[in-house]
Amino acid sequence: MAKSFKGGTKKTAFLDTISVCDIETSNIAERCKFNFSYFTEDPAGQKFDEWENNKTLSELLCKIKEYTNKPISYWISQSTLVNYKSFPNKEKTDFTMPKHIPHDVHWGRFRLGSKIRLVGFILPGNFEKKECRINNKNYIFDTNTFYVTFLDNNHKFYKVEKK
């Protein structure tokens, strides 16, 4: 008989370390994803190194970890992610619309703290499961990805009037 290890056999202890789920039975497909390839520096926003000094960058990573546990639709329903659909007009924002971003995306922001926002866009729902072909390969658009475009430490992306 095998020696006992933490109240069970070595075999039991080993089996307890093995994952019991696979990709299809996990919830990996529903989890929100973040993409930073469209990140743009804007005079109204901040660079990553500006957030590094006051621990905001660390807080951002902790929030992203939290936000990736649920789908984007969940965060919209909780008002943590606000979908503005279009880029705010000049009277409502201090930011400039980047020309390299498709014009028909839905702009929004994740609330990170009191005035701190993570600004970017998502793909509209009509792109769900839609395919495209690039360089002789087929790809499927992902409507569960938030494309980070700006860091907004002072709530300047979509300014609200205080009355």
Beta strands, then each sheet from edge to edge (+ up, - down):
strand 1: 4-5
strand 2: 8-9
strand 3: 33-35
strand 4: 81-85
strand 5: 106-111
strand 6: 117-122
strand 7: 131-134
strand 8: 137-140
strand 9: 145-152
sheet 1: 1+ 2-
sheet 2: 3+ 9+ 6- 5+ 4-
sheet 3: 7+ 8-
end
